Amino acid sequence: MSSSLAPFFNAKGVAVLGASTNPKKLSYGIVNNLLSHGYEGKVYPVNPNADEILGLKVYPTIADVPDPVELAVVVLPVTIIMETMKAVGERGIKAAVVITGGFKELGEEGAKIERDLKALTDSYGMRIVGPNCVGTMSMYTGLNSTFIKGMPVAGPIAFVSQSGALGGGVIDLVLDSNIGFSHFASLGNQMDVNETDMIEYLGDDPNVKVIAVYTEGLTDGQRFIRVCREVSRKKPIVFLKAGKNEAGAKAVSSHTGSLAGSYAAYQAALKQAGVIEVQTLSELFTVAWTLGTQPLPKDKRVAMTTNAGGAAALAADSLDFYGFSLAKIDPKIQERLRTKLNPSAQVSNPVDMLGSVSPADYAWSLENLDADGGVDVLLPILVPQALVDTPGVAQAWIDIKKKSKKTFLTILTGKHSTLEAEQALNRAGVPVFTYPDQVGPALKGLWDHKEYLDSPKFEQVEVKGVDKHKMAAAMKLVGERKAVGEYESRIMLEAYDIPNVPGDLATSADEAVEIAQACGYPVVLKIVAEGLLHKSDAGGIKLNIKDDEELRVAYDNLIAHIAKVEPNAKIQGAMVERMAEKGQEVIVGMRRDETFGPMMMFGMGGTMVELLKDINFKIAPLSREDILAMIDETIAGRLMKGFRGSKPADMEAVIDVIARLSQLAIDNPEIEEIEINPLIVYPEGKGVVAIDSRAILK
C-alpha cells in the first residue's frame, strides 16, 4: 500500500491542472518549482486558455496530456473539482495533490463535497494528498509540487506536516542553515493520505534517516501505533502534537475518565510506539537533525570544551535536566591538555580554555577528550569574540568529528557572526545549536531511540480463562443503562477471572444477613443505586459490621439515608461484602479514547486518587513490558517493590489484572470506561482482590 505514494516524490511526469501564465498565481509557482530544482521528469501544464508557460507547451485538458504522467497537481476551484478529478481518473492517473481549499475546513457543506470527492477518487483507485494543502517535495529527485519559495538541500530529514503554512515557514527557516531534508509532505485535510501512510512509506525509503511529524490530530490511532512500532525499529520518528490542553474535554463520571485526557492518550501511544515526542517546533528539528546525523551514545557521559563558562553552565543544567551528566576526565588526559592550553585554562570538565581561544586549542582539547574511554558525547561550545576565528574553530570541530565515532554536538551562541560557521557545520553533518539549553532535548531524543531499539519487540500479553457467557449475562443485566455500579461490573470482572471480594446484592435486611453469614463477618455494606457511582461521597458505605443485629440496623439506616440525600437515585439494595484485609490500594482502569481506543490506567488508589494523581497510562493491546513500565513509572509501583522494610507486593497478580481488564476492554467496545478502585494488593504470592468497581457504557 505504501508504494502507491511513490508518485508524490518520483513520478516520471507531472501534470499541473489550472496552470497559470500569471507569475503572481500559485499554479505558476508550482510549474516554476518543478523546473527549478533538478527534476528530470516531464512537466505538463494544463489550461484551455494558454499555449505556453515558462517555455513549456500547455495542454487544453488532462486527456490531451501524453505519457509518461503519474501525478496530477490540481489548482482549480472547488466548484469544478468533481468533474476535474473524474477527468484525472479517466486519464488513468493514480496519484494527485489537491492544492484547492474550500472543503471540510469551511464547515458541513465543504465536508460533504470532500466526502463525495473521496468516494469518486476511491472508485478510480487514486491516492490523494490534500485537499487544502501546499504539496510535496523530494530533495533527491527534485520533484517539487509546492508553491513554496526555495527548497532545502538534500539530507536525512523527512518532514510531514498537517499544516501547509507551517511547513512553508519551516522550509524558509532552514534554507540558510544547510540542514538537509529528504522529503516534505503537506497533508492538509488528509482526505486520503494521512501521517501514518506517509510514515509507512518513508520508513522504506533509504534516503530517509529520520521522520519529523507535525500534526493537530490523528485518525486511526491503533494503526498509527502498529506502523510506528515497526518503522521506529528502522529509523527514528520525532513527533510534535499541537492542541494539547484539555480545556474542551467533557467531564466524565469515573476517576479514570476524569484523569485520562486525550493528550494523555497521545503521550502513552507515542511512547509505546517508540516515537520521540518533542514540545516545540524548534525541538522538532534540533532533535531530528541530531538523530539524522549522529551515532547513538553508549552512555550518558558528556565532555564539554568551551571559551565561555556561562554557556557551559547553562549547557550542564540542560544535560542534568534530561538525565545526562558531565564525564569525569581521566587525570592523564587532563595532564596532556595542560601541555598545550593556556596555563590558566581549566582542564577538568568543562575544559574552559578562556576567551581568546584558537582553532588549535579546540582541536587539541577535542582530540584528547575523544581518546578518553569515559566520555560518550563531545560538546564543544563557542561564544564568538573579536579575536576568535569562528570559521576556523568550526573547521577544527568538523575535522575532529570526521575521526571520532562518538556523538558530537556543538554550540555556537551567536547569529550575526556565526552564519558561515553554522552552514559549514551543518553541511558536514555536525549539529550546531544557538542556545545551550537545546542540547538536553537533542541528547534525550538519541537516548530514547536507543532505549527503544534495545527493548524487546511487541508481543501482546495472552489472557486465558475468559467466560464470555458470563460477560454476556452481565451486559444483559445492564440493559440500556449508561452508568453501571459495582453489582453488574463485578460480574464483568468475574467473567475475566479478576478476583472480587466475596459478597452479593441484598434487597432486604434478611437477604443481607444471609449473604453475611455465607461470607463471614465482619462485613461492609455499600449502597447500590442507579445514578450513584461514588458511594462514599453520599455516605453510602458502612464498614466493619460485626453481627446480624448490627447488619439489620445498618441496612435499614443506609437505605433511609440515601433516599433522603439522593432522592433521584433509584435504589436497588446494598452490596454485602466481607471486610477485606488491609493491603496496598491501587487503581486499575480503562477509558476508551476516540483516537487510540482502550487507554489503560494504573496508579495509587482509594479515595485520594484524583488528589494524588499518581497515575500512568498505556494503550491496549499491551505487552508484558508495557504493563511493567506502566507500574514502574508510578509511586504505587515503587511502593509495591517494598519500601522501608515492607514486604514486596504481589506484582504478578497486578500484572494479571491489568492484562485481563485490557482484554475485557478490547473484547467489549461498548464499554466506554471501567475501573477497579481500590484493588487491594497483598504481599508476594498472596494475590489481589477488587473491592469496588464501576463502568460507563456508550
Beta strands, then each sheet from edge to edge (+ up, - down):
strand 1: 13-17
strand 2: 42-46
strand 3: 52-53
strand 4: 56-57
strand 5: 71-74
strand 6: 95-98
strand 7: 127-129
strand 8: 135-138
strand 9: 154-161
strand 10: 181-186
strand 11: 210-215
strand 12: 237-241
strand 13: 276-278
strand 14: 301-306
strand 15: 325-326
strand 16: 351-352
strand 17: 377-382
strand 18: 407-408
strand 19: 410-412
strand 20: 432-433
strand 21: 483-484
strand 22: 503-506
strand 23: 523-530
strand 24: 541-545
strand 25: 570-578
strand 26: 584-593
strand 27: 597-604
strand 28: 615-619
strand 29: 671-681
strand 30: 688-690
strand 31: 693-697
sheet 1: 2+ 1+ 5+ 6+ 7+
sheet 2: 3+ 4-
sheet 3: 8+ 10- 9- 11- 12- 13-
sheet 4: 15+ 14+ 16+
sheet 5: 15+ 14+ 17+ 18+
sheet 6: 15+ 14+ 17+ 19+ 20+
sheet 7: 21+ 31- 29+ 26- 27+ 28-
sheet 8: 21+ 31- 29+ 30-
sheet 9: 22+ 25- 23+ 24-
end
